[in-house]
């Protein structure tokens, strides 16, 4: 999708999933490009479908719920950020709700939402709230009939990173394919100066959650749970040699992968690139590989 020629922006919203018919759904935002250097939340979600693993793509489709929010003119817009596919074939997608009543900026946030599709992603039910706290869902994972959702309970009125004791990461779970969600635990991170996040199921069944440390972009805080997210070990720090902002982690082919930006602070030439790290255990990471270099602006993402 070439947004620049049309003066549009793809900021926000990047859910992707493959349904049980092996169709790949890729979601992207269609926002105003002139506001805040493209960092706008005035717009809606679109998506394309690939029947062949991403080799070819169909025509753009508009996500009705997101367009409905935009058209209502009530100062709220909705962007689809994460999705999981359950064993039954249900697709559960998780949405950020932005407050654009005063400015086109994507902050602050309202309570995030979840929707379900029972036909592989073509139609969606009505949304439900994930908890009642304003904030943003940064990670989602599925295993053994359980959906795990990592939510940062921070509405970003002050800052997207934590700024008070009230700003906590909570784990929400669904045991019924996304029909309902319940809060299971609060992760023991010190959230001051922390933001973003990701969650992954490791091969031994444990959960690992990572967050971004704005004060040291080589030091990624993480917590491990060995009882399905009910309790968490004390936070530890993983070293990311070329820095990491906006971590996104998966388990794949017997290893673990983390991608994001190679930091955002400082005047050096090594920030803002798209970077991929690999790990044998989800804790110790290699030196990282640049996937796309920043050529101008804030980053290549």
N, C-alpha and C positions, 0 to 999 in steps of 0.2 A: 504494500500500500504506500503510494507516494503522496504524503501529506503536504510537503513543502510547496509543490506547484500550485496547490489549491489554497495555500495560506492557512492550512489547518495544522493541528498538533495532535500527537499520539500520547500526550501525557496522561497518566493514570490508566488503570485497567489493562490487565495482561493475562487473564485466565486462559488456560489451555487444557484440553482433555481429549482422550481417545475413548469413544464409546465401545460397547460390546460388539458392534458391527465393524469395528476397526476404522471408523471415520474419525478424522482429526479435526477438532473445532479449535480455532484460534481467534481469540477476542482481542480487540484493540479499541482505544478511545478515538473519538472524532470530536475534537475541541477547537475552540477559536485559537488561532495562531498568533494573533496580535497582542493578546493580553499577557502581561508578565513574562515577556520573552518566550511565550509558548507554554509556560507553566500554568495553564488555565484549567479550571474545572467546569467551564461553561461548555457543555456538549453532552454526548451520549456514547453508548457502546455500540459497536458493530462487530461482525464476525464473518469469517470465511470457513468453508468446510472443504477438507481434502479427503478423497476416497482412497488415496494411494500413498499414505504416509508422508505427505508434504511435498510430493513431486509436482502435483498440479492442484489448483485451488478454484473453487467456484466463485460466483459473483458475491460482492459484499451484501450482507444481510444486516438489518437493524434489530437490535435487541429491544423488544417492545417495552419492557418495564423501564429500561433506562431512558428511552425516548419519551415515555409518559412523564417521568419525573422532569425531564427538561422542558417539555411543552406546557406543563402545569404553571410554570412561572412563579412557583411558591418559594423560590430561593434555595431549593435543594436539587442536587444532581446525584446520580447513582452510577458507580463504576464497578465492574466485575473484576475481582482481583485474584481469586483462588477457586479451584474446583477439584472435586474428587469424584471417582466413579466407584460405586459399591459392588459387592459380589452379585447382587440382584440385578444390576444394570442401571439402577437409579443414579442420576447425576445430581450432585449437590454443589451449587455455586454460591460463593460468598462475596458480598458487595459492600463497598465503601459508600457512605452517604455524606456528601460534602455540603457545607453551608456556604452558598454563594449569594446570600441576601445582601451583603454589603460590598464585597469585592469579588472579582473572578478567581481569586486564589482558592486552592482546594482545601484550605484550613479555615476554620475549625471543622470538626466532624460531628455527625449525629450518631445514633446507635446503628451499628452495622446490621446487615440483613442477610438472610439465606433464602434461596429458592431451590425447588426440586423439579427435575424433569424425569418423566417415566417413559419417554420415547427417544432416548438417546441424545437429547439436547435440542430438539426442534420446537417443543413447546414447554412452557414453564408454569408452575403453580404460583399462587400468590405468596409474597414474601412473609417471613417471620423474623422477629428480632433475635439476635444472638446475645443474650443477656440484656440488661436494661441500662448498662453504662455506655455513655458516649465513648467512642474510640475507634480503633482500626484493627482489623484482622490481618495479621502479617504471615501466618503460616497455617497450613492444613495438611493432614495426613490421614490415611485410612489403613486399617489392618484388622482382621479377625472380627468383622462386624461392627467396629467402632470407628467413628469419625472423630479425630482430634483437631481442635481449632485453637490456635494461639492468638489471643486478643490482648492488645495493649490498651488498657483503660485510661486513656489520655486523649482528651478531645482536641489537643493541639491549640487551644486558645492562647496559651503562653508560648509553647514551643512544641515541635513534634517529638523532641526528646523529653525524658522525664524531668520534672522540675519540682516535685513535691512527693511526700509520702503516699499521697492518694494515687499517684500514677504507678500502677502495678500491672504486671503481665498475669493474665488468668488463662487457665486451660478450661475450655468448654468441650463437652463430649456429646455425641449423639449415638444412641444404641438402636435407633429405629430408622436408619437410612435418611436422616435429616428431617424427619417429621417434627422433632423437637430437639432442643439443646439444653444442657444443664451445666452450671459451673461445677467443676470438679476440684480445682486447687488453685492456689496462688503461688507463682514461682518466686523463689527467694532472691531475685536480682536486686541490687542497688540500682535503681533506674535513673538516677540523676546523670544526665549526659548520655543516656542510652536511648536507642530508638530502633526502628525496624524490627526484624525478627524472622525466625524460621524454625520449623520443627520437623523431625524425621524419626522414623522407626528403624532401629538398628537390627542387625541380623540375630542378635541374642534376645530380641523382644523388648529391649529397653527403649525409652524415648530420650532424645537429646534435643534441646532447644538452645538456639544461639540468638544473641542480640548484638547490635552494633554499639561500639564505644566511640563516641565522637572525640573524646579526649585523647585516645590512642588508637588509631585506625589499624595498627598491627595486632592489637589485643582484643580478641573476640570473646566476650563472656559466654559461658555455656553452663547449663545444668542438665543432670541426668536423672531420670526416674526409672526405677526397676519394678514398679508395681502398677503400671498402666496409667501413670500420671497422678496417682493419689498423693504421693509424697515425692519430694525432690531432694537430691543431695545438695550440699553447699556449692555455690557457683565456683567455677574454675575458669582459667583463661587459656585459650588456644592461640598460638602464634601464627599470624598470616603475613608472610614475608613481604609481600608487595601491597599490603594493606587491603582492607575490605570494607565496603559500605553497601548497605542493602543486601544482606546475605540471603541466598536462596539455595537450600540443600535438598539433595535427593540421594536415595540408595539405588544403585543400578549396576547390574552385571558383576556383583561381588565386591563392589567398591562404593565409595561415597564421593559425591561431587558437590562443590559449593561455587556458585558464581555470584558476581556482583560488580561493583565499581572498585577500581584500585584507589580508593580514598577520594576525598574532595577538598582537603585542606592543604595549604602550603602553595608555594609558587613554582614547584618543580615540575618537570616534564613527565613524571610518572603517575600523576593523578588522573582520574576520570576515564581510564580505559576499562573496557569490559574484560574481566579476568575470571579464569576458571581454576579452582584448586581441586586436587584429588587427594583422597585419604584411604588407607586400608581399614581404618577403624572408626572414622567419623570424628576423631579427636586430634590426631597428628596429621598435618597437612603438608603437601609439597610446596615448592617455591612459587607455584602459580604460573599460568600461561595466559598471555594476553590474546584474547579472541578478536578484539577490535580496538584500534587506537583512537584516542581523542584527537581530532583534527582541528576543532575549534569549539568555542563555548565551554560549557561546564563538564561535558562528558560524552562518551560514545554510546551510552545506553539508549 
